[in-house]
């Protein structure tokens, strides 16, 4: 169920709004400018998404996941390399902490970051499509290349994959935002996109 060019561009613009909101919120938390790049959007099968992540030459990941339910359901996930996650936490809490102390704060800090970024993305969809979502609390996990949550579940699930670069204090941190959708949910999302494009006179 690939996206056509118009659908991909529309999703990119919508998610870019959410990413911009998230960057603004994160900037306030770290008291420094946070830049989030315009997301690169692709729709792939679950196993292809895993290959994208595993192809990043990374072993340890820090993930935050939330489930959203509404006109279509999605399991949303923010994935950062573990070393980058600790660097983000250091920027949030200050440079004076040891690695051990940072690790203690990591779960709470990553849940907060994930909550901000994932909700901003879903809120931008909700605003544009005039719909509402309910969400679960964020859940933080550590994973390696063999037990990432993305590797589990229904093979028929599609993954809406966003690649985003985060820059804080001149440091570039690459992360991925994933939305796992069932085939019916992906179909419902595409229907909403097409109606939006039609209303804009673009479809």
N, C-alpha and C positions, 0 to 999 in steps of 0.2 A: 504494500500500500504506500508507494512512494509519493512524495509531495511534488506538485508541479512548481514551476518557477514562481508563479504568482502567490501560491500558498506559502512557499518557503519565505519569500520576501515579506509577506504579511506577518507571518509568525516572528520573523526576525525583528521587524519593527515593533511588534507588540511586546516581545520579550525585552527588547532594548529599553522600552519605557520602564519595565519592572526592574531591570538591572540598574538603570539610572537612579531610581528611587532607593534601591538597596545600597548603592554607592554613597548616596547622601546620608542615609542612616548610619552606615558603617563609619563614615568620616567623623560623625559626632562621637561615636564610641571611642575611636582611637585618637581623637583630637589631632587628626592629620588628614590630608586629602587622600581619599581612596578612589582610585580610578578602576572601573570595570569596563573591559572592552565590549563592543557590540558583539553579541553572541553569534557564533557560527552554528547554524541549525542544520541538523540532519535527522532523518527517520531511518532506523535500522532495526533488524531483528535483534533479539536479546543477545544471542551469541556473538553477533557482529559488534554490539556495543562493548561486550566484554573484551573483544580483541582490540578495540580502540583504546580501552583503558590499559590493557596488559601491554599494548605496544608502546606505552609511554615510558618503558624501561624503568618502571618503578616497582618496588616490592611491597612496601607498606603503605596502606591508605588509611585516612581518617574520613569516615562517612557520617553524614547526618541524613536521616530519612523521615518523611512525613507522608501520611496518606490523606488524599483529598477526595471528597465525594460530592457529586452534584449532577448536572446534566450529563457529564462524563466523569469517570473516576480515574485517578492517577496516583501511583506511588511515586513520590518525588524524592530525589536523592542528590545530595551535594557531595562530591568526592574531591578530596585534596590529597596529594602525597603527604605522608605522615610528617616528613621534615618541614614541609611548607606549613602544615597545620600548626606545628609548634612555633614556627616563626610568626604566624598570625597572632597566636596567643601572646607571644612575647610583646608584640606591638600593641596589643590591647591592654596588657597589665603593667608594662614598663620593662626596662632592660635589666633591672636589678635581680631578677629571679634566676635561680639555678634551674637546670633541666628537670630535676626531680620536682621542684615546686611548680614548674610550668605544667608538667604532666598531671598534677593534681587539679589544675584549673582547666585543663584541656577540654574535658567533657562538657563542663558548664559553658565555657566560651564558645566551643564549636556548635553547641545546641543553639546558642543565641545567634551566631552568625548564620547557621543553616535556617533558622526560623525567619530571619530577616530576608535572606536571599530567596528562599523557596516561596515564602508568602508574597513577596513583592512580584515574583514572576506569575504566580497564580492569580493575584489580585489584578494584574494588568490584563490577563485574559478575561477575568470576571467583569472588569469595567468596560472593556471594548465590546464584549458579547452580551452585556447586560444580564448576567447570570450570577448565581451565588454558589459558594463551596463551603463545606464544613471540613475542618482539618483535625487531625490528631496532634498530640504533642510531639515535638521533635525527639528522635532517638539517635544517640551517638554510638557508633561502633568503630572498632579497629578491624581492619581486614588486610589480608595479603592477597597475592595474585591468585590464590587457590580458593579462598573462601569469601570473596566479595559477594554481597547480597544479590548483585545483578546476575550472578551465575545460577541462582536458584529460581525455580518457578516455572511457569507455563511457557513452553517453547513458542507458542503462538503469540505471546505478548510482543507488542512493538515498543520500541524505545525512541522517544523524542530526546535527542542528545544535543545539548548546548555546550560548546567549548568557550570558556571565558578566561581572559587574562585579568588578574587583579594586580594592581600596582599600589603599594603602600611604601612611603619613605624610599622611593626609587627602587624598591625590590619588586621583581616580577614573579608572580605566583600563578601558576596555571591550574585551573580547576575545571571540573566538569559538573554540569547540572543535568540530571537524567529524569525523565518522566516515563515510567513504565505504564503502558496502557494496553488493555485487552483489545482485541480486534473491534468489538462493538464500540468501545470508548474512543478508539482512534477514528472510527467512522463518524461518530458523533462530533468529535473535534473538527474533522474536515468539513462536515456540514455547517458548523458554526463559522468556520473560516470562509466558506463559499458564500454564505449569506452576508457576511460582513463585506466581502469583496463586491458582491452584487449591489449592496446598499451604497458602496462608494463609487459605483459605476465602472468597476474594474473587471468584473467577471463577464 
